[in-house]
Amino acid sequence: MVSTRKIITVTLSLLAVILLGAIVFIGTVQMYFGIDGRDMITSQEVAYWLSTPSLPYGHNLTTNPNGEDWSGNMPTEKIPRILHQTWKDENLPERWLGVREQCLEMHSD
């Protein structure tokens, strides 16, 4: 008959091996898919964007909320308004043409 102590020892040993393997696997994945330090936002960049006035979502940059032109001191956008469209060739299928037109209408600026 197998003693309880032996069963506990084997179970804990197997658990330790599994946990060690998980740590090694996660470490390898993190190293392979890790983020380069140059791609991270620095504290100076965060401070800059916090101090820069931003516009409300969906606001047209050419006019202020009163409908008047900006007086040359227009705040910069944090994300440029560029729509990219890709497809495997130059011909977009007809089923997507309506969606493309709706995007262009919603984002005319």
C-alpha positions as CSV (number, residue, x, y, z in Angstrom):
1,M,0.0,0.0,0.0
2,V,1.2,3.5,-0.9
3,S,1.6,5.9,2.0
4,T,-0.1,9.2,2.1
5,R,3.2,11.0,2.6
6,K,4.5,9.5,-0.7
7,I,1.3,10.6,-2.6
8,I,1.6,14.1,-1.2
9,T,5.3,14.3,-2.1
10,V,4.7,13.1,-5.7
11,T,1.8,15.5,-6.1
12,L,3.7,18.5,-4.9
13,S,6.7,17.6,-7.1
14,L,4.5,17.4,-10.1
15,L,2.9,20.7,-9.2
16,A,6.3,22.3,-8.8
17,V,7.4,21.0,-12.2
18,I,4.2,22.3,-13.9
19,L,4.6,25.8,-12.2
20,L,8.3,26.0,-13.2
21,G,7.4,25.1,-16.8
22,A,4.7,27.7,-16.8
23,I,7.1,30.4,-15.6
24,V,9.7,29.4,-18.2
25,F,7.0,29.4,-21.0
26,I,5.6,32.8,-19.9
27,G,9.1,34.3,-19.7
28,T,10.0,33.0,-23.1
29,V,6.7,34.4,-24.6
30,Q,7.3,37.8,-22.9
31,M,10.8,38.0,-24.3
32,Y,9.7,37.1,-27.8
33,F,6.7,39.4,-27.9
34,G,8.0,42.0,-25.5
35,I,7.6,45.7,-26.1
36,D,10.7,47.6,-27.0
37,G,11.4,50.5,-24.6
38,R,11.4,52.9,-27.5
39,D,7.7,52.1,-28.1
40,M,6.6,52.9,-24.6
41,I,5.1,56.3,-23.6
42,T,7.5,58.2,-21.4
43,S,6.5,60.3,-18.4
44,Q,7.6,63.5,-20.3
45,E,5.1,62.6,-23.2
46,V,2.3,62.0,-20.7
47,A,3.0,65.4,-19.1
48,Y,3.0,67.1,-22.5
49,W,-0.4,65.6,-23.5
50,L,-1.9,66.3,-20.2
51,S,-0.9,70.0,-20.5
52,T,-2.1,70.3,-24.1
53,P,-5.8,71.4,-24.5
54,S,-7.8,68.8,-26.4
55,L,-11.0,69.1,-28.4
56,P,-14.2,67.3,-27.6
57,Y,-14.8,64.0,-29.4
58,G,-16.2,64.5,-33.0
59,H,-15.5,68.3,-33.0
60,N,-14.6,69.9,-36.3
61,L,-11.1,71.3,-36.1
62,T,-11.8,74.2,-38.5
63,T,-14.2,76.1,-36.2
64,N,-14.5,76.6,-32.4
65,P,-17.7,75.7,-30.6
66,N,-19.2,79.2,-31.4
67,G,-18.8,78.5,-35.2
68,E,-15.9,81.1,-35.6
69,D,-12.6,80.3,-37.1
70,W,-9.8,79.4,-34.8
71,S,-7.5,82.3,-34.1
72,G,-4.3,80.6,-35.3
73,N,-3.7,78.9,-32.0
74,M,-5.5,75.7,-32.8
75,P,-4.8,72.7,-30.6
76,T,-3.2,69.7,-32.2
77,E,-5.0,66.4,-32.5
78,K,-3.6,63.5,-30.6
79,I,-4.6,61.0,-33.3
80,P,-4.5,62.1,-36.9
81,R,-7.7,61.7,-38.8
82,I,-6.6,59.3,-41.5
83,L,-8.9,56.5,-42.8
84,H,-7.0,53.6,-44.4
85,Q,-8.8,51.2,-46.8
86,T,-7.1,48.0,-47.9
87,W,-8.2,45.1,-50.1
88,K,-6.3,42.4,-51.9
89,D,-6.5,44.3,-55.2
90,E,-7.7,47.7,-56.5
91,N,-11.3,46.6,-56.8
92,L,-13.4,46.8,-53.7
93,P,-16.3,44.4,-53.7
94,E,-19.7,45.9,-54.1
95,R,-20.9,44.7,-50.7
96,W,-18.3,47.1,-49.1
97,L,-18.8,50.1,-51.3
98,G,-21.8,51.3,-49.2
99,V,-19.8,51.0,-46.0
100,R,-16.9,52.9,-47.5
101,E,-19.3,55.7,-48.6
102,Q,-20.9,55.9,-45.2
103,C,-17.4,56.2,-43.6
104,L,-16.5,59.0,-45.9
105,E,-19.8,60.8,-45.2
106,M,-19.4,60.5,-41.4
107,H,-15.8,61.7,-41.5
108,S,-15.9,64.3,-44.2
109,D,-13.1,66.3,-42.6
